[in-house]
Amino acid sequence: MEEVVSFINGIIWSKALIFLCLAAGLYFSARTRFMQIRGFVEMCRLTVQGEKSDAGVSSFQALAMSMAGRMGIGNIAGVATAIAFGGPGAIFWMWVMGFLGASTSYVECTLAQIYKTKDAEGRYRGGPAYYIEKAMGLKWYALAFAVATIIAAGFLMPGVQANAIADSIINACRGGALCGPLDGQFMGLESVQALKLGIGIVVALLLSVVIFGGVKRIANFAEVVVPFMAAAFILMAITIMIINYDRVPDMFRTVFSSAFGAHAAFGAMMGLAVEWGVKRGIYANEAGQGTGPHAAAASEVSHPAKQGYVQAFAIYFDTMMVCTATAFLILAAGTYNVYSPVPGGAPVFAGLAGVAEGAGYAQAAVETVIPGFGAAFVAIAIFFFAFTTIMAYYYMAETNLTYVNNNAKRPLTVLLLRLGIIGMVIFGAFHNAGMAWALGDIGVGLMAWLNIIAILIVQKPAMLALRDYERQKKLGLDPTFDPDALGIKNADFWRQRKLELSRSE
């Protein structure tokens, strides 16, 4: 089974996907005239403004929901894995992916707003499946993405997050911060396995409380938790950098020199730095993957480009702040290993002998500041990061299930999805981490292939919306959207809204 999963993973995550993601980000940056630079102030302004309604959430809540999906274990364990296999230079290429990915996020999220609709309960729904059908006219392609997302977000990817929660708590327990020694048995299981099973059950119960409350509860939970957990983690990274201030200049030199093959020790790893930086960058910020558009479509805005701007800012926040915080706390503390690019070769750098790549690097870094409690701090951070991501995965899966159901209200299918994701959380927490990551990678990669190809084909409405938004802003207006004036077809929600507004005037 593991060999089959590894084989499929190798095909999906070939160098072709890495090139496609980089090329798409560069192309969209040029097409939008680098809106991620020109529009940075506007991104920040729109993030804290906006309105909400019974049908939709505010721009900030939509941002928090999408950030809940982006800010998962990839921000901690994923960054550590990129350093382990690609060297410190992988961080630079993660930054490149984040910068270019901001324009990709703008395109996919604006498209989601343009082609959003209302479900049977009057709530906004949208995402790649919706704009693939309406803009491309390919129902089979839309169904392929919807089914892939239900499988990936509902069953494959949650296991990665749940497994990371369990492993981080086990690491903290072994450090003596959260519990006593892990030996003996409990109910016929080794104590470690029993604890993992218990953790999975607790996480599943907490998740059920949130997801059975619907999209509003998900949005309200994310709005409070996401900013708090990100701020706490970034503050810890800054603290570690201050304490290790003498290492910071060398840390920056190492990142940049190894990214371009100029570092004495990591120079031979430039190709791996690019590969792992882009791969884990996609996993962390999810630009182009097709996950962010689901939350973007749920927001209440007067113009689709507004949410496009907000979601472009989400990439900056995720990659440039949270992922960078993880990288800097690990590199500044020196608590990482870099494996040899030659199979079976000696490690290129061994700063944490005997510790596998992943969250353990970050836990060891924080231990240098809070001895005995660093592992617990990171375990708590991972819990919130991973839990909110699982919550966001459910929302994505539910949105695509709604699409498959033609926006009809079918409670039984929704119940089965909820029970399925709850079951996979328990399964993922209890089982092999390698298998969980491999399955999660397959899900991420499959969605990315389908979505990036789609947005490269149907990008025009997003570009028209950007120019229209900028034109109205120059006139001093609060931009509103009229798809007919721009020649955009099948934007049924916005056309209906225009008719309703004209009747009320």
N, C-alpha and C positions, 0 to 999 in steps of 0.2 A: 504494500500500500504506500509506504513512504517513498519507494523508488518511483512509483507512478506519479505521485504528487510532485516530486522533485523534477521529473521529466517534463510534466505540463508547465510547471513554474519556469523552467529554463526556456521553454518556447515562448511563453507570454512575455517574460522579462528579458528578452533578447536585447541586443544593442539597438535593434530597430526601434523599440519603444522609447528607449532613452533618447535617441536622436530625434524621434517624433516629438517628444515633449519639449526638448530644447528648441527645436526648429519652430514649433507652434508658438512658443512663448516669444521668440525673437520676431516672428512674423507679425503676431498681434501687437507687439510693442511698436513696431514700425507703422502698422496700419492705423493705430490709435494715436500716432505721433507721441508715443511715450506718455500716455495719459497718467501712468503711475508716478511720473515726476511732475508734469504740468498740473495735475489735479490733486496733488497731495493735500493742500489746504482744504480743498472742497471735500475730499474724503473725510478728513477729520471733522469738518463742520456737519456734514450729513450724518455721521455716525451718532452724534448726540442729539440730533433732531428727528423729526418725523412724527407720525401719528399712528394710531391703531384703531381697529374697529372690531365689530363682532365677527367679521369674516377674516380679518388679518391681524398680524402682530405688528409692533413698531419696528422701525429700521434697526434700532439697537437690539431688540429682542431677536430679530432675524439674524443679526450679526452674532449674538451670543449663541444662538442655536447652531449656526454654521461653525463657530469657533469651538463649540462643544464637540463637533465631529472632527475638526482639524486637530484640536489639542488633546491628543491621546497619548498612548504609550510611545508612538513614534517620536514625540518631542523629547523623550528621555532615553528609553532603550534604543530607539531607532537612531538617534544621534550618536550614542555610544557605539552602536554596531558599525555605523559609518566610519567612525574614527578607528575602530579595531581592524577593519578590512580595507579601508582606503587611506588611512593615515590622517593627520590633522588637516591636510589639504582638502579633504572631502568637505570640510565646513565651508570653505570658500565657494565650492561648486553648489553647495546647498543654498548659499546666499544668492548665487547667480540664478538658480532655479526659482527662488522666492521672488527676486526682482522681476524676472521675465514672466513668472507665473501670475503676477498681479494683473497683467493685461489679459491673460487667458481667463482668469477668474471674472474680470469685468465682462468679457464676451459671453461666457456661459451663463452668468447670473442675470445679465440684462435680457438675454434670450428667454430665460425662465420667466421673467416678469412680463415680457411682451406676450408670451403665449400661455400665460396662466389661465386657470378656469376656476369654477366653484364646484365642490362636490355636492353630494345629496344633502349634506348637513349645512351647506352654505359657507364652507370654509375654503380659503384659497388653496389650490393645489397646482403644482407645476414642477418642471424639471426636464431633464434630457428627453425622456419618453414623450412628453407633451410637445416640445419644440421639434423633435425629429419628425413626428407625425404631421404637425401643422405646417412646418417650414419646408420639409423635404417631401412630404406626401408619401412616406414609406411606412405604412402601418406595421409591416413585418419587422422592420429594423427597430421601430419604437418598442414593439413587444419583446424583441430580443434584448434590448437594454433593460426594460422593466423586469423581465424574468431574471436576467443576470444580476440585477441590483437586489432583487428580493432574496436570491440565493446568497449573494456576497454579503450584503448588509444584515440580512436576517439570520444567516446561519454560519458563514465562514469567518467574517471579520470580528464578531463579538468574542469569539474564543481567544483571540490574541490579547484583547484587553483584559479579559477575565483571568487569563493565565498570568499576565503581568502583575495584576493585583495580588494573586496568590503567591507568586514567587517573591515579590517585594516584601510581603508580610513574613514569609518564611525566612528571608535573609535577615529581617529585623529581629525575628525570634532567635535566630542563631547568634545574633550579636547580643542577645540578652536584654534588648530594649523593651520588648513587648511581652515576652513570656519566658517560661523556663526552658530547660534543655528539651530537645526533641528526640526522645528515645522511647522505646517500648511500643506497645500496640494499643489500638482503641477500636473496639467492635470488629476485630479481625483484620484491621488495616494497620500498616505502619503509621506511626504518629504523624509523619510529614504528610502522607497521603490523606489521612483522616482530617488533618487541619485544612488541607487544600479543598477537600470536599465540603467541609463546613463553611469555608470562606465563600465558595461558589454558591452555596445555598443562601447565605446571608445576602450576598450581592444580588442574587436572583430575586429575593423577596423585596429588597429595596427598589430594584428596578420595576417590579410589578406595581408598586405603589405609584410610581411616576407615570408609567406608560398607560395604565388603565385610567389615568386622569385626562388623557387626550392632549392635543397639541398646545392648548393654553397652559396646562400644567407644566409641560416640557419647556415652553418658552419662559414661564415665570421662574422655574428652577434654574435654567441656564443663565438668565439675566442676573441672578444673585451670585451663583457659585463660580461661573467662569471668570469674571474679573478678579474676584477675591483670590482664587487659587493661582492665577497667573501672576498677580502682584506679589504674593508671598514667595513664590518660587524665584522670580526675578530678583527680589530683595536678597534672598539667600545667595544667589550667584554673585551679586554685587559685593556682598559681605566677604565672600571667599576671595574675590579678586583684590579687595582692599587689603586683606590679611596677607595675601601672596603678591603684593604689589611689585616686588622685585622681579617676579617671573613674568609679569604681564607683557613687557616689551618683547621679550624673547618668544612668548606665546604667539603674538601677532606675526613676528618674522617667520616663525615655523609654519603657520597656517598659509601665508602667502607664498613662501618659497617652495613648500612641498606641493602646493596646488599647481605650480608650473614646472615641477620636476627639477628645481634648482637646489633643494635641500640635500645636504650630504647623506643623511640617513634615509629620508623618505623620497628622494628624487626618483628612484626607479618605480615608484607607485603612482605616477601621475595618471595613467589610464584607469587604475582602480579608484583613485580619488574622484575622478569625473564620474565614473560609473556609480559608485556608492553615494556620492554627494547628490547626484540627480535622483537616484532610486529612492533613497531615504527622504530626500526633499519632497518628492511627489507624495510619499507615504505620509509625511508630516503635514504639509500644507494643502495637499489634495487638489491643487490647481489643475484643471483639466480632467480630473477624475470623474466629475459629474456628481459629486456629493453636495457641494455648496449650493448649487441651483435649487435644490429642494427647499431649503430654508429661505433662500432669497425670494422665491415665488410666494412665500407666505406673508410677506410684509405688505403693509398698507402705504403706498406712495402715490404721488401724483404723476410721476414719470419713471419709466423703467430704468433709465440711466442712473437715477438716484441710488437704487439698490446695487447697481453695478459698481458704482464708486465705493459704496460701503464695503462690498465684498472684496474689492481690490485691496482696500485697507486691511482686511482680515488676513491676507497673505503676508503683508508687512508685519503685522503684529505677531503672527504665528512664527514665521521664520526668523525675522530680524530681531525679535525680542525673546520669545520663549525658547526656540531651538538654540539661539545664540547663547542664552543664559545657561542652558545645559552644557553646551560645548565649552564655554569659558570656565565654568566651575570645575569641570573635569580636567581641562588642560592646565588651568592655573594651579590646581592641586597636584597635578602629575599622576593622578590615579587612573591610569588606563594602560592597555597593552595594544600593540600594533603587530598583527600577524604578518609573517613573511609572504610575499607574493608568490614564492616558490612552494608548492605543496610539500609539507614535511620539513620545511626549512626552519631555522631558529627564528624566534620573534625579532622583529626589527627594533621594537622598544618594549620593555617589560617593566612597567611602573606599578603593576598590581598582580604579581605572580599568583597563579592558582585561582584567579577569579574569571569566570566566563564573561564574555562581552554582554553588555546590557545594562539594566538598571543598577547593578552592583557597582559600576564605575561611579555613578552619581552618588550612591549611598556612601561609598568609601570617601568621596570628596567632601561630603558634608560632615562625615565623622571627624575630619581634620579640624573642624570648627566646633562641633558639638559632640565630643567623644561620648559614646554610649547611647546617643540619641539621634545621631545623623541618619542612621538607617531607618529609624522610625519616621523621621521627618519626610524623607523621600518616599517611604511607603504610603504615608498619608497623602502626599502630593500625587503619587501615581494612582491612588484610589480615586481621587476626585477627577484627575485627568481621564482615566480609563472609564470611570462610571458615566461621566457626562458624554463620552464618545459612544458608549454602548446605547445610551439614551437617544443620541442623534441617529445612530444606525437604525434604531427601530423606526424613527420618524421617516427616514428615507425609504425603508422597506415598506412601510404602511402606505406612503404616497404612491409608490409604484404598484402596490397591490390595488389601490384605488383606481389607478389607471387601467390595470388589467380588467378590473370589474366595471369599466366604463363609467366611473364616478358614481356608481350605484351603491346603496347602503347594504352591505352583506356582512352582518355581524359575525357569522360563523367563520368566514375566511380570516377576518381580523383576529378573532379569538385564537384560531390555529396559529397565526403568525406570532401572536404574543406568547403563547405557550411554547412555540418553537424556539424563539430567541431566549426565553427564560431557560429552557432545557440546554441550549448550546452554551449559555454562560456557565452553567454547572459543569458541563462536559469539558469546556475549555479550561476552567480553573483546575480541574482534576487531572488532565492528561498532559502528554508530552508537549513542551514548549516549542520544539523544533517543528512538529507537525502543525501546531497552531499558527506559527508564523508563516509556514509554507502555504497553508490554506488561505490565510489572510492575504498573502501576496498575490495569489491567483485571483482572488476577488477584486483587489485593487487594480491589478493589471488588466483584467478583462473589461472592467468598467472604463478604464482610461483609454484602451484601444477604441472601444465603441464610441465614446463621447468625443474624443479629440478629432477623429475622422469626421464626425457629424458637425462639430462647430466650425471646422475648416471649410465645410461645404455651405453651411447656412449662416455664415457670419454677417452677411450684409445688413440685416435688420438692426443688429447691435451697433454697427458703425453708423447707420442712419440715425439711430437714437442718440448716439454720442454727439454728432454734429448738430442735431436739433436741440439737444439740451444746452450745448455751448452757445448756440445762436440766441436762444431765449434768455440765457444768463446775461449775455452782452447787452440785451435790450432792457435789462433790469427787472425781468419778470421772474416769478416763481414758476419754473417750467411745468407745463402740462403736456399730456401725450395725445396726439391724434394720428393713429396709424394710417388713416385714409390720405391725409395730407402728405405723408411720406411714402405712399405707395406700398405699404406693408399689408399683405393679405393674411387672412385667417387669425387676426388678433381679435377674436370675437369678444373677449371680456372688455377690452378697451373701447371697442366700437359700441357695445351696449352701454357702457358707462357714459360715453359721449352723448348718446341719444337720451339717456335719463337726465343728464345735466341740462340739455337743451330744452327738454319738456318742463323742467322745474323752473326755468328762468322766465 
